[in-house]
Amino acid sequence: MTNSLLVENRPDHITVLTINRPAQRNALNLATMHALAEAITCLTTDLELRALIITGSGTQSFCSGGDLIELHQYATEEDAA
């Protein structure tokens, strides 16, 4: 896992996934999206899990959406033409 996603397995069969990018208002970059998808996929096999909480670190926002700064680094169809 990446440091941008924290996983806390509580003894009461609750798992907390925390998006940990407070300086970017928890914007989702590719690494965080992959880590989130991987964590959720792994948790689908846990028959003891009773609740999954997804939250964001810091105090400004839960998740501000996609990381637009990282998005600009990727080519678009127009760039390929």
mmCIF file of the N, C-alpha and C atoms, coordinates in Angstrom:
data_MODEL
# 
_entry.id   MODEL 
# 
loop_
_atom_site.group_PDB 
_atom_site.id 
_atom_site.type_symbol 
_atom_site.label_atom_id 
_atom_site.label_alt_id 
_atom_site.label_comp_id 
_atom_site.label_asym_id 
_atom_site.label_entity_id 
_atom_site.label_seq_id 
_atom_site.pdbx_PDB_ins_code 
_atom_site.Cartn_x 
_atom_site.Cartn_y 
_atom_site.Cartn_z 
_atom_site.occupancy 
_atom_site.B_iso_or_equiv 
_atom_site.pdbx_formal_charge 
_atom_site.auth_seq_id 
_atom_site.auth_comp_id 
_atom_site.auth_asym_id 
_atom_site.auth_atom_id 
_atom_site.pdbx_PDB_model_num 
ATOM 1   N N  . MET A 1 1  ? 0.834   -1.197  0.000   1.00 0.00 ? 1  MET A N  1 
ATOM 2   C CA . MET A 1 1  ? 0.000   0.000   0.000   1.00 0.00 ? 1  MET A CA 1 
ATOM 3   C C  . MET A 1 1  ? 0.872   1.250   0.000   1.00 0.00 ? 1  MET A C  1 
ATOM 4   N N  . THR A 1 2  ? 0.295   2.293   -0.388  1.00 0.00 ? 2  THR A N  1 
ATOM 5   C CA . THR A 1 2  ? 0.980   3.574   -0.417  1.00 0.00 ? 2  THR A CA 1 
ATOM 6   C C  . THR A 1 2  ? 0.644   4.357   0.852   1.00 0.00 ? 2  THR A C  1 
ATOM 7   N N  . ASN A 1 3  ? 1.456   5.342   1.172   1.00 0.00 ? 3  ASN A N  1 
ATOM 8   C CA . ASN A 1 3  ? 1.172   6.183   2.343   1.00 0.00 ? 3  ASN A CA 1 
ATOM 9   C C  . ASN A 1 3  ? -0.035  7.083   2.126   1.00 0.00 ? 3  ASN A C  1 
ATOM 10  N N  . SER A 1 4  ? -0.501  7.174   0.890   1.00 0.00 ? 4  SER A N  1 
ATOM 11  C CA . SER A 1 4  ? -1.657  8.024   0.619   1.00 0.00 ? 4  SER A CA 1 
ATOM 12  C C  . SER A 1 4  ? -2.974  7.361   1.016   1.00 0.00 ? 4  SER A C  1 
ATOM 13  N N  . LEU A 1 5  ? -2.904  6.098   1.431   1.00 0.00 ? 5  LEU A N  1 
ATOM 14  C CA . LEU A 1 5  ? -4.090  5.413   1.933   1.00 0.00 ? 5  LEU A CA 1 
ATOM 15  C C  . LEU A 1 5  ? -3.709  4.645   3.189   1.00 0.00 ? 5  LEU A C  1 
ATOM 16  N N  . LEU A 1 6  ? -4.363  4.973   4.280   1.00 0.00 ? 6  LEU A N  1 
ATOM 17  C CA . LEU A 1 6  ? -4.100  4.295   5.542   1.00 0.00 ? 6  LEU A CA 1 
ATOM 18  C C  . LEU A 1 6  ? -5.223  3.292   5.798   1.00 0.00 ? 6  LEU A C  1 
ATOM 19  N N  . VAL A 1 7  ? -4.846  2.101   6.233   1.00 0.00 ? 7  VAL A N  1 
ATOM 20  C CA . VAL A 1 7  ? -5.822  1.048   6.520   1.00 0.00 ? 7  VAL A CA 1 
ATOM 21  C C  . VAL A 1 7  ? -5.738  0.714   8.000   1.00 0.00 ? 7  VAL A C  1 
ATOM 22  N N  . GLU A 1 8  ? -6.874  0.822   8.674   1.00 0.00 ? 8  GLU A N  1 
ATOM 23  C CA . GLU A 1 8  ? -6.942  0.488   10.099  1.00 0.00 ? 8  GLU A CA 1 
ATOM 24  C C  . GLU A 1 8  ? -7.993  -0.597  10.290  1.00 0.00 ? 8  GLU A C  1 
ATOM 25  N N  . ASN A 1 9  ? -7.549  -1.762  10.696  1.00 0.00 ? 9  ASN A N  1 
ATOM 26  C CA . ASN A 1 9  ? -8.470  -2.859  11.004  1.00 0.00 ? 9  ASN A CA 1 
ATOM 27  C C  . ASN A 1 9  ? -8.772  -2.823  12.490  1.00 0.00 ? 9  ASN A C  1 
ATOM 28  N N  . ARG A 1 10 ? -9.998  -2.495  12.827  1.00 0.00 ? 10 ARG A N  1 
ATOM 29  C CA . ARG A 1 10 ? -10.398 -2.420  14.235  1.00 0.00 ? 10 ARG A CA 1 
ATOM 30  C C  . ARG A 1 10 ? -10.861 -3.792  14.718  1.00 0.00 ? 10 ARG A C  1 
ATOM 31  N N  . PRO A 1 11 ? -10.726 -4.054  16.007  1.00 0.00 ? 11 PRO A N  1 
ATOM 32  C CA . PRO A 1 11 ? -11.095 -5.368  16.533  1.00 0.00 ? 11 PRO A CA 1 
ATOM 33  C C  . PRO A 1 11 ? -12.591 -5.664  16.469  1.00 0.00 ? 11 PRO A C  1 
ATOM 34  N N  . ASP A 1 12 ? -13.414 -4.663  16.271  1.00 0.00 ? 12 ASP A N  1 
ATOM 35  C CA . ASP A 1 12 ? -14.865 -4.870  16.231  1.00 0.00 ? 12 ASP A CA 1 
ATOM 36  C C  . ASP A 1 12 ? -15.377 -5.152  14.812  1.00 0.00 ? 12 ASP A C  1 
ATOM 37  N N  . HIS A 1 13 ? -14.495 -5.687  13.935  1.00 0.00 ? 13 HIS A N  1 
ATOM 38  C CA . HIS A 1 13 ? -14.842 -6.059  12.563  1.00 0.00 ? 13 HIS A CA 1 
ATOM 39  C C  . HIS A 1 13 ? -15.204 -4.849  11.706  1.00 0.00 ? 13 HIS A C  1 
ATOM 40  N N  . ILE A 1 14 ? -14.537 -3.748  11.997  1.00 0.00 ? 14 ILE A N  1 
ATOM 41  C CA . ILE A 1 14 ? -14.697 -2.525  11.217  1.00 0.00 ? 14 ILE A CA 1 
ATOM 42  C C  . ILE A 1 14 ? -13.333 -2.172  10.644  1.00 0.00 ? 14 ILE A C  1 
ATOM 43  N N  . THR A 1 15 ? -13.309 -1.806  9.366   1.00 0.00 ? 15 THR A N  1 
ATOM 44  C CA . THR A 1 15 ? -12.078 -1.338  8.746   1.00 0.00 ? 15 THR A CA 1 
ATOM 45  C C  . THR A 1 15 ? -12.282 0.111   8.332   1.00 0.00 ? 15 THR A C  1 
ATOM 46  N N  . VAL A 1 16 ? -11.276 0.926   8.602   1.00 0.00 ? 16 VAL A N  1 
ATOM 47  C CA . VAL A 1 16 ? -11.306 2.332   8.226   1.00 0.00 ? 16 VAL A CA 1 
ATOM 48  C C  . VAL A 1 16 ? -10.216 2.567   7.181   1.00 0.00 ? 16 VAL A C  1 
ATOM 49  N N  . LEU A 1 17 ? -10.621 3.062   6.009   1.00 0.00 ? 17 LEU A N  1 
ATOM 50  C CA . LEU A 1 17 ? -9.684  3.472   4.977   1.00 0.00 ? 17 LEU A CA 1 
ATOM 51  C C  . LEU A 1 17 ? -9.634  4.994   4.996   1.00 0.00 ? 17 LEU A C  1 
ATOM 52  N N  . THR A 1 18 ? -8.440  5.541   5.184   1.00 0.00 ? 18 THR A N  1 
ATOM 53  C CA . THR A 1 18 ? -8.281  6.995   5.253   1.00 0.00 ? 18 THR A CA 1 
ATOM 54  C C  . THR A 1 18 ? -7.438  7.475   4.090   1.00 0.00 ? 18 THR A C  1 
ATOM 55  N N  . ILE A 1 19 ? -8.029  8.319   3.253   1.00 0.00 ? 19 ILE A N  1 
ATOM 56  C CA . ILE A 1 19 ? -7.267  8.961   2.188   1.00 0.00 ? 19 ILE A CA 1 
ATOM 57  C C  . ILE A 1 19 ? -6.358  9.968   2.867   1.00 0.00 ? 19 ILE A C  1 
ATOM 58  N N  . ASN A 1 20 ? -5.055  9.805   2.688   1.00 0.00 ? 20 ASN A N  1 
ATOM 59  C CA . ASN A 1 20 ? -4.079  10.568  3.470   1.00 0.00 ? 20 ASN A CA 1 
ATOM 60  C C  . ASN A 1 20 ? -3.256  11.505  2.584   1.00 0.00 ? 20 ASN A C  1 
ATOM 61  N N  . ARG A 1 21 ? -3.932  12.498  2.020   1.00 0.00 ? 21 ARG A N  1 
ATOM 62  C CA . ARG A 1 21 ? -3.261  13.524  1.226   1.00 0.00 ? 21 ARG A CA 1 
ATOM 63  C C  . ARG A 1 21 ? -3.834  14.893  1.621   1.00 0.00 ? 21 ARG A C  1 
ATOM 64  N N  . PRO A 1 22 ? -3.734  15.256  2.893   1.00 0.00 ? 22 PRO A N  1 
ATOM 65  C CA . PRO A 1 22 ? -4.401  16.475  3.352   1.00 0.00 ? 22 PRO A CA 1 
ATOM 66  C C  . PRO A 1 22 ? -3.901  17.744  2.666   1.00 0.00 ? 22 PRO A C  1 
ATOM 67  N N  . ALA A 1 23 ? -2.636  17.806  2.291   1.00 0.00 ? 23 ALA A N  1 
ATOM 68  C CA . ALA A 1 23 ? -2.108  19.007  1.630   1.00 0.00 ? 23 ALA A CA 1 
ATOM 69  C C  . ALA A 1 23 ? -2.765  19.217  0.262   1.00 0.00 ? 23 ALA A C  1 
ATOM 70  N N  . GLN A 1 24 ? -3.240  18.123  -0.347  1.00 0.00 ? 24 GLN A N  1 
ATOM 71  C CA . GLN A 1 24 ? -3.929  18.201  -1.643  1.00 0.00 ? 24 GLN A CA 1 
ATOM 72  C C  . GLN A 1 24 ? -5.439  18.060  -1.470  1.00 0.00 ? 24 GLN A C  1 
ATOM 73  N N  . ARG A 1 25 ? -5.899  18.286  -0.256  1.00 0.00 ? 25 ARG A N  1 
ATOM 74  C CA . ARG A 1 25 ? -7.321  18.140  0.086   1.00 0.00 ? 25 ARG A CA 1 
ATOM 75  C C  . ARG A 1 25 ? -7.832  16.748  -0.274  1.00 0.00 ? 25 ARG A C  1 
ATOM 76  N N  . ASN A 1 26 ? -6.939  15.756  -0.094  1.00 0.00 ? 26 ASN A N  1 
ATOM 77  C CA . ASN A 1 26 ? -7.255  14.346  -0.333  1.00 0.00 ? 26 ASN A CA 1 
ATOM 78  C C  . ASN A 1 26 ? -7.706  14.075  -1.767  1.00 0.00 ? 26 ASN A C  1 
ATOM 79  N N  . ALA A 1 27 ? -7.152  14.854  -2.712  1.00 0.00 ? 27 ALA A N  1 
ATOM 80  C CA . ALA A 1 27 ? -7.433  14.607  -4.123  1.00 0.00 ? 27 ALA A CA 1 
ATOM 81  C C  . ALA A 1 27 ? -6.898  13.231  -4.501  1.00 0.00 ? 27 ALA A C  1 
ATOM 82  N N  . LEU A 1 28 ? -7.626  12.540  -5.339  1.00 0.00 ? 28 LEU A N  1 
ATOM 83  C CA . LEU A 1 28 ? -7.262  11.184  -5.729  1.00 0.00 ? 28 LEU A CA 1 
ATOM 84  C C  . LEU A 1 28 ? -6.314  11.200  -6.923  1.00 0.00 ? 28 LEU A C  1 
ATOM 85  N N  . ASN A 1 29 ? -5.078  10.783  -6.697  1.00 0.00 ? 29 ASN A N  1 
ATOM 86  C CA . ASN A 1 29 ? -4.159  10.575  -7.803  1.00 0.00 ? 29 ASN A CA 1 
ATOM 87  C C  . ASN A 1 29 ? -4.225  9.094   -8.171  1.00 0.00 ? 29 ASN A C  1 
ATOM 88  N N  . LEU A 1 30 ? -3.493  8.698   -9.219  1.00 0.00 ? 30 LEU A N  1 
ATOM 89  C CA . LEU A 1 30 ? -3.577  7.307   -9.660  1.00 0.00 ? 30 LEU A CA 1 
ATOM 90  C C  . LEU A 1 30 ? -3.121  6.330   -8.591  1.00 0.00 ? 30 LEU A C  1 
ATOM 91  N N  . ALA A 1 31 ? -2.047  6.652   -7.881  1.00 0.00 ? 31 ALA A N  1 
ATOM 92  C CA . ALA A 1 31 ? -1.541  5.748   -6.842  1.00 0.00 ? 31 ALA A CA 1 
ATOM 93  C C  . ALA A 1 31 ? -2.588  5.535   -5.751  1.00 0.00 ? 31 ALA A C  1 
ATOM 94  N N  . THR A 1 32 ? -3.253  6.588   -5.353  1.00 0.00 ? 32 THR A N  1 
ATOM 95  C CA . THR A 1 32 ? -4.274  6.474   -4.313  1.00 0.00 ? 32 THR A CA 1 
ATOM 96  C C  . THR A 1 32 ? -5.489  5.702   -4.813  1.00 0.00 ? 32 THR A C  1 
ATOM 97  N N  . MET A 1 33 ? -5.893  5.944   -6.063  1.00 0.00 ? 33 MET A N  1 
ATOM 98  C CA . MET A 1 33 ? -7.031  5.207   -6.618  1.00 0.00 ? 33 MET A CA 1 
ATOM 99  C C  . MET A 1 33 ? -6.721  3.719   -6.714  1.00 0.00 ? 33 MET A C  1 
ATOM 100 N N  . HIS A 1 34 ? -5.505  3.375   -7.138  1.00 0.00 ? 34 HIS A N  1 
ATOM 101 C CA . HIS A 1 34 ? -5.125  1.964   -7.216  1.00 0.00 ? 34 HIS A CA 1 
ATOM 102 C C  . HIS A 1 34 ? -5.089  1.338   -5.819  1.00 0.00 ? 34 HIS A C  1 
ATOM 103 N N  . ALA A 1 35 ? -4.543  2.061   -4.855  1.00 0.00 ? 35 ALA A N  1 
ATOM 104 C CA . ALA A 1 35 ? -4.474  1.552   -3.482  1.00 0.00 ? 35 ALA A CA 1 
ATOM 105 C C  . ALA A 1 35 ? -5.875  1.357   -2.909  1.00 0.00 ? 35 ALA A C  1 
ATOM 106 N N  . LEU A 1 36 ? -6.769  2.290   -3.185  1.00 0.00 ? 36 LEU A N  1 
ATOM 107 C CA . LEU A 1 36 ? -8.147  2.191   -2.705  1.00 0.00 ? 36 LEU A CA 1 
ATOM 108 C C  . LEU A 1 36 ? -8.843  0.986   -3.335  1.00 0.00 ? 36 LEU A C  1 
ATOM 109 N N  . ALA A 1 37 ? -8.680  0.816   -4.633  1.00 0.00 ? 37 ALA A N  1 
ATOM 110 C CA . ALA A 1 37 ? -9.290  -0.325  -5.321  1.00 0.00 ? 37 ALA A CA 1 
ATOM 111 C C  . ALA A 1 37 ? -8.725  -1.645  -4.805  1.00 0.00 ? 37 ALA A C  1 
ATOM 112 N N  . GLU A 1 38 ? -7.416  -1.698  -4.593  1.00 0.00 ? 38 GLU A N  1 
ATOM 113 C CA . GLU A 1 38 ? -6.787  -2.916  -4.081  1.00 0.00 ? 38 GLU A CA 1 
ATOM 114 C C  . GLU A 1 38 ? -7.278  -3.255  -2.676  1.00 0.00 ? 38 GLU A C  1 
ATOM 115 N N  . ALA A 1 39 ? -7.379  -2.235  -1.831  1.00 0.00 ? 39 ALA A N  1 
ATOM 116 C CA . ALA A 1 39 ? -7.839  -2.457  -0.460  1.00 0.00 ? 39 ALA A CA 1 
ATOM 117 C C  . ALA A 1 39 ? -9.276  -2.964  -0.449  1.00 0.00 ? 39 ALA A C  1 
ATOM 118 N N  . ILE A 1 40 ? -10.133 -2.364  -1.248  1.00 0.00 ? 40 ILE A N  1 
ATOM 119 C CA . ILE A 1 40 ? -11.531 -2.786  -1.282  1.00 0.00 ? 40 ILE A CA 1 
ATOM 120 C C  . ILE A 1 40 ? -11.653 -4.197  -1.846  1.00 0.00 ? 40 ILE A C  1 
ATOM 121 N N  . THR A 1 41 ? -10.870 -4.509  -2.872  1.00 0.00 ? 41 THR A N  1 
ATOM 122 C CA . THR A 1 41 ? -10.880 -5.860  -3.432  1.00 0.00 ? 41 THR A CA 1 
ATOM 123 C C  . THR A 1 41 ? -10.461 -6.886  -2.386  1.00 0.00 ? 41 THR A C  1 
ATOM 124 N N  . CYS A 1 42 ? -9.411  -6.577  -1.638  1.00 0.00 ? 42 CYS A N  1 
ATOM 125 C CA . CYS A 1 42 ? -8.962  -7.494  -0.583  1.00 0.00 ? 42 CYS A CA 1 
ATOM 126 C C  . CYS A 1 42 ? -10.021 -7.666  0.496   1.00 0.00 ? 42 CYS A C  1 
ATOM 127 N N  . LEU A 1 43 ? -10.717 -6.598  0.815   1.00 0.00 ? 43 LEU A N  1 
ATOM 128 C CA . LEU A 1 43 ? -11.712 -6.659  1.884   1.00 0.00 ? 43 LEU A CA 1 
ATOM 129 C C  . LEU A 1 43 ? -12.958 -7.439  1.492   1.00 0.00 ? 43 LEU A C  1 
ATOM 130 N N  . THR A 1 44 ? -13.194 -7.616  0.198   1.00 0.00 ? 44 THR A N  1 
ATOM 131 C CA . THR A 1 44 ? -14.390 -8.358  -0.221  1.00 0.00 ? 44 THR A CA 1 
ATOM 132 C C  . THR A 1 44 ? -14.325 -9.823  0.183   1.00 0.00 ? 44 THR A C  1 
ATOM 133 N N  . THR A 1 45 ? -13.132 -10.318 0.492   1.00 0.00 ? 45 THR A N  1 
ATOM 134 C CA . THR A 1 45 ? -13.001 -11.722 0.908   1.00 0.00 ? 45 THR A CA 1 
ATOM 135 C C  . THR A 1 45 ? -13.058 -11.888 2.425   1.00 0.00 ? 45 THR A C  1 
ATOM 136 N N  . ASP A 1 46 ? -13.134 -10.795 3.161   1.00 0.00 ? 46 ASP A N  1 
ATOM 137 C CA . ASP A 1 46 ? -13.171 -10.851 4.619   1.00 0.00 ? 46 ASP A CA 1 
ATOM 138 C C  . ASP A 1 46 ? -14.607 -11.034 5.084   1.00 0.00 ? 46 ASP A C  1 
ATOM 139 N N  . LEU A 1 47 ? -14.961 -12.270 5.388   1.00 0.00 ? 47 LEU A N  1 
ATOM 140 C CA . LEU A 1 47 ? -16.339 -12.576 5.791   1.00 0.00 ? 47 LEU A CA 1 
ATOM 141 C C  . LEU A 1 47 ? -16.678 -12.063 7.183   1.00 0.00 ? 47 LEU A C  1 
ATOM 142 N N  . GLU A 1 48 ? -15.685 -11.675 7.965   1.00 0.00 ? 48 GLU A N  1 
ATOM 143 C CA . GLU A 1 48 ? -15.909 -11.139 9.311   1.00 0.00 ? 48 GLU A CA 1 
ATOM 144 C C  . GLU A 1 48 ? -16.179 -9.626  9.295   1.00 0.00 ? 48 GLU A C  1 
ATOM 145 N N  . LEU A 1 49 ? -15.860 -8.961  8.210   1.00 0.00 ? 49 LEU A N  1 
ATOM 146 C CA . LEU A 1 49 ? -16.013 -7.507  8.118   1.00 0.00 ? 49 LEU A CA 1 
ATOM 147 C C  . LEU A 1 49 ? -17.483 -7.128  8.207   1.00 0.00 ? 49 LEU A C  1 
ATOM 148 N N  . ARG A 1 50 ? -17.781 -6.202  9.098   1.00 0.00 ? 50 ARG A N  1 
ATOM 149 C CA . ARG A 1 50 ? -19.158 -5.755  9.297   1.00 0.00 ? 50 ARG A CA 1 
ATOM 150 C C  . ARG A 1 50 ? -19.393 -4.354  8.750   1.00 0.00 ? 50 ARG A C  1 
ATOM 151 N N  . ALA A 1 51 ? -18.343 -3.523  8.719   1.00 0.00 ? 51 ALA A N  1 
ATOM 152 C CA . ALA A 1 51 ? -18.500 -2.154  8.219   1.00 0.00 ? 51 ALA A CA 1 
ATOM 153 C C  . ALA A 1 51 ? -17.185 -1.666  7.642   1.00 0.00 ? 51 ALA A C  1 
ATOM 154 N N  . LEU A 1 52 ? -17.291 -0.888  6.592   1.00 0.00 ? 52 LEU A N  1 
ATOM 155 C CA . LEU A 1 52 ? -16.141 -0.241  5.974   1.00 0.00 ? 52 LEU A CA 1 
ATOM 156 C C  . LEU A 1 52 ? -16.399 1.256   5.985   1.00 0.00 ? 52 LEU A C  1 
ATOM 157 N N  . ILE A 1 53 ? -15.481 1.988   6.577   1.00 0.00 ? 53 ILE A N  1 
ATOM 158 C CA . ILE A 1 53 ? -15.586 3.441   6.650   1.00 0.00 ? 53 ILE A CA 1 
ATOM 159 C C  . ILE A 1 53 ? -14.487 4.021   5.772   1.00 0.00 ? 53 ILE A C  1 
ATOM 160 N N  . ILE A 1 54 ? -14.855 4.904   4.854   1.00 0.00 ? 54 ILE A N  1 
ATOM 161 C CA . ILE A 1 54 ? -13.872 5.603   4.038   1.00 0.00 ? 54 ILE A CA 1 
ATOM 162 C C  . ILE A 1 54 ? -13.927 7.062   4.438   1.00 0.00 ? 54 ILE A C  1 
ATOM 163 N N  . THR A 1 55 ? -12.769 7.591   4.815   1.00 0.00 ? 55 THR A N  1 
ATOM 164 C CA . THR A 1 55 ? -12.695 8.957   5.311   1.00 0.00 ? 55 THR A CA 1 
ATOM 165 C C  . THR A 1 55 ? -11.455 9.642   4.735   1.00 0.00 ? 55 THR A C  1 
ATOM 166 N N  . GLY A 1 56 ? -11.315 10.913  5.023   1.00 0.00 ? 56 GLY A N  1 
ATOM 167 C CA . GLY A 1 56 ? -10.144 11.664  4.576   1.00 0.00 ? 56 GLY A CA 1 
ATOM 168 C C  . GLY A 1 56 ? -9.434  12.279  5.757   1.00 0.00 ? 56 GLY A C  1 
ATOM 169 N N  . SER A 1 57 ? -8.119  12.407  5.642   1.00 0.00 ? 57 SER A N  1 
ATOM 170 C CA . SER A 1 57 ? -7.348  13.018  6.732   1.00 0.00 ? 57 SER A CA 1 
ATOM 171 C C  . SER A 1 57 ? -7.399  14.538  6.623   1.00 0.00 ? 57 SER A C  1 
ATOM 172 N N  . GLY A 1 58 ? -7.042  15.190  7.705   1.00 0.00 ? 58 GLY A N  1 
ATOM 173 C CA . GLY A 1 58 ? -7.073  16.651  7.740   1.00 0.00 ? 58 GLY A CA 1 
ATOM 174 C C  . GLY A 1 58 ? -8.455  17.169  8.061   1.00 0.00 ? 58 GLY A C  1 
ATOM 175 N N  . THR A 1 59 ? -8.581  18.480  7.959   1.00 0.00 ? 59 THR A N  1 
ATOM 176 C CA . THR A 1 59 ? -9.848  19.115  8.333   1.00 0.00 ? 59 THR A CA 1 
ATOM 177 C C  . THR A 1 59 ? -10.518 19.866  7.190   1.00 0.00 ? 59 THR A C  1 
ATOM 178 N N  . GLN A 1 60 ? -9.872  19.915  6.020   1.00 0.00 ? 60 GLN A N  1 
ATOM 179 C CA . GLN A 1 60 ? -10.428 20.742  4.941   1.00 0.00 ? 60 GLN A CA 1 
ATOM 180 C C  . GLN A 1 60 ? -11.470 20.031  4.082   1.00 0.00 ? 60 GLN A C  1 
ATOM 181 N N  . SER A 1 61 ? -11.267 18.750  3.824   1.00 0.00 ? 61 SER A N  1 
ATOM 182 C CA . SER A 1 61 ? -12.241 18.050  2.988   1.00 0.00 ? 61 SER A CA 1 
ATOM 183 C C  . SER A 1 61 ? -12.078 16.544  3.113   1.00 0.00 ? 61 SER A C  1 
ATOM 184 N N  . PHE A 1 62 ? -13.165 15.835  2.818   1.00 0.00 ? 62 PHE A N  1 
ATOM 185 C CA . PHE A 1 62 ? -13.114 14.375  2.762   1.00 0.00 ? 62 PHE A CA 1 
ATOM 186 C C  . PHE A 1 62 ? -12.290 13.960  1.546   1.00 0.00 ? 62 PHE A C  1 
ATOM 187 N N  . CYS A 1 63 ? -12.673 14.444  0.378   1.00 0.00 ? 63 CYS A N  1 
ATOM 188 C CA . CYS A 1 63 ? -11.973 14.159  -0.872  1.00 0.00 ? 63 CYS A CA 1 
ATOM 189 C C  . CYS A 1 63 ? -12.418 15.205  -1.886  1.00 0.00 ? 63 CYS A C  1 
ATOM 190 N N  . SER A 1 64 ? -11.446 15.890  -2.465  1.00 0.00 ? 64 SER A N  1 
ATOM 191 C CA . SER A 1 64 ? -11.803 16.962  -3.397  1.00 0.00 ? 64 SER A CA 1 
ATOM 192 C C  . SER A 1 64 ? -11.959 16.475  -4.829  1.00 0.00 ? 64 SER A C  1 
ATOM 193 N N  . GLY A 1 65 ? -11.905 15.168  -5.043  1.00 0.00 ? 65 GLY A N  1 
ATOM 194 C CA . GLY A 1 65 ? -12.075 14.616  -6.387  1.00 0.00 ? 65 GLY A CA 1 
ATOM 195 C C  . GLY A 1 65 ? -10.746 14.159  -6.959  1.00 0.00 ? 65 GLY A C  1 
ATOM 196 N N  . GLY A 1 66 ? -10.649 14.200  -8.280  1.00 0.00 ? 66 GLY A N  1 
ATOM 197 C CA . GLY A 1 66 ? -9.414  13.792  -8.948  1.00 0.00 ? 66 GLY A CA 1 
ATOM 198 C C  . GLY A 1 66 ? -8.326  14.839  -8.792  1.00 0.00 ? 66 GLY A C  1 
ATOM 199 N N  . ASP A 1 67 ? -7.093  14.392  -8.793  1.00 0.00 ? 67 ASP A N  1 
ATOM 200 C CA . ASP A 1 67 ? -5.935  15.287  -8.670  1.00 0.00 ? 67 ASP A CA 1 
ATOM 201 C C  . ASP A 1 67 ? -5.667  15.928  -10.027 1.00 0.00 ? 67 ASP A C  1 
ATOM 202 N N  . LEU A 1 68 ? -6.136  17.152  -10.220 1.00 0.00 ? 68 LEU A N  1 
ATOM 203 C CA . LEU A 1 68 ? -6.026  17.835  -11.508 1.00 0.00 ? 68 LEU A CA 1 
ATOM 204 C C  . LEU A 1 68 ? -4.579  18.149  -11.871 1.00 0.00 ? 68 LEU A C  1 
ATOM 205 N N  . ILE A 1 69 ? -3.732  18.373  -10.895 1.00 0.00 ? 69 ILE A N  1 
ATOM 206 C CA . ILE A 1 69 ? -2.320  18.635  -11.176 1.00 0.00 ? 69 ILE A CA 1 
ATOM 207 C C  . ILE A 1 69 ? -1.689  17.405  -11.820 1.00 0.00 ? 69 ILE A C  1 
ATOM 208 N N  . GLU A 1 70 ? -1.963  16.218  -11.273 1.00 0.00 ? 70 GLU A N  1 
ATOM 209 C CA . GLU A 1 70 ? -1.424  15.000  -11.871 1.00 0.00 ? 70 GLU A CA 1 
ATOM 210 C C  . GLU A 1 70 ? -2.075  14.725  -13.223 1.00 0.00 ? 70 GLU A C  1 
ATOM 211 N N  . LEU A 1 71 ? -3.351  14.998  -13.358 1.00 0.00 ? 71 LEU A N  1 
ATOM 212 C CA . LEU A 1 71 ? -4.073  14.740  -14.596 1.00 0.00 ? 71 LEU A CA 1 
ATOM 213 C C  . LEU A 1 71 ? -3.443  15.460  -15.782 1.00 0.00 ? 71 LEU A C  1 
ATOM 214 N N  . HIS A 1 72 ? -2.943  16.657  -15.572 1.00 0.00 ? 72 HIS A N  1 
ATOM 215 C CA . HIS A 1 72 ? -2.346  17.434  -16.655 1.00 0.00 ? 72 HIS A CA 1 
ATOM 216 C C  . HIS A 1 72 ? -1.060  16.812  -17.191 1.00 0.00 ? 72 HIS A C  1 
ATOM 217 N N  . GLN A 1 73 ? -0.480  15.868  -16.469 1.00 0.00 ? 73 GLN A N  1 
ATOM 218 C CA . GLN A 1 73 ? 0.746   15.214  -16.906 1.00 0.00 ? 73 GLN A CA 1 
ATOM 219 C C  . GLN A 1 73 ? 0.483   14.152  -17.967 1.00 0.00 ? 73 GLN A C  1 
ATOM 220 N N  . TYR A 1 74 ? -0.749  13.728  -18.133 1.00 0.00 ? 74 TYR A N  1 
ATOM 221 C CA . TYR A 1 74 ? -1.081  12.649  -19.049 1.00 0.00 ? 74 TYR A CA 1 
ATOM 222 C C  . TYR A 1 74 ? -1.536  13.191  -20.388 1.00 0.00 ? 74 TYR A C  1 
ATOM 223 N N  . ALA A 1 75 ? -1.177  12.479  -21.440 1.00 0.00 ? 75 ALA A N  1 
ATOM 224 C CA . ALA A 1 75 ? -1.541  12.890  -22.791 1.00 0.00 ? 75 ALA A CA 1 
ATOM 225 C C  . ALA A 1 75 ? -3.038  12.677  -23.008 1.00 0.00 ? 75 ALA A C  1 
ATOM 226 N N  . THR A 1 76 ? -3.587  13.497  -23.870 1.00 0.00 ? 76 THR A N  1 
ATOM 227 C CA . THR A 1 76 ? -4.982  13.371  -24.262 1.00 0.00 ? 76 THR A CA 1 
ATOM 228 C C  . THR A 1 76 ? -5.039  12.908  -25.715 1.00 0.00 ? 76 THR A C  1 
ATOM 229 N N  . GLU A 1 77 ? -6.227  12.646  -26.219 1.00 0.00 ? 77 GLU A N  1 
ATOM 230 C CA . GLU A 1 77 ? -6.364  12.269  -27.628 1.00 0.00 ? 77 GLU A CA 1 
ATOM 231 C C  . GLU A 1 77 ? -5.862  13.390  -28.531 1.00 0.00 ? 77 GLU A C  1 
ATOM 232 N N  . GLU A 1 78 ? -6.104  14.627  -28.146 1.00 0.00 ? 78 GLU A N  1 
ATOM 233 C CA . GLU A 1 78 ? -5.655  15.757  -28.955 1.00 0.00 ? 78 GLU A CA 1 
ATOM 234 C C  . GLU A 1 78 ? -4.129  15.810  -29.034 1.00 0.00 ? 78 GLU A C  1 
ATOM 235 N N  . ASP A 1 79 ? -3.446  15.429  -27.950 1.00 0.00 ? 79 ASP A N  1 
ATOM 236 C CA . ASP A 1 79 ? -1.984  15.414  -27.934 1.00 0.00 ? 79 ASP A CA 1 
ATOM 237 C C  . ASP A 1 79 ? -1.447  14.360  -28.897 1.00 0.00 ? 79 ASP A C  1 
ATOM 238 N N  . ALA A 1 80 ? -2.169  13.263  -29.045 1.00 0.00 ? 80 ALA A N  1 
ATOM 239 C CA . ALA A 1 80 ? -1.707  12.159  -29.890 1.00 0.00 ? 80 ALA A CA 1 
ATOM 240 C C  . ALA A 1 80 ? -1.910  12.463  -31.375 1.00 0.00 ? 80 ALA A C  1 
ATOM 241 N N  . ALA A 1 81 ? -2.816  13.373  -31.687 1.00 0.00 ? 81 ALA A N  1 
ATOM 242 C CA . ALA A 1 81 ? -3.121  13.692  -33.103 1.00 0.00 ? 81 ALA A CA 1 
ATOM 243 C C  . ALA A 1 81 ? -2.069  14.554  -33.746 1.00 0.00 ? 81 ALA A C  1 
# 
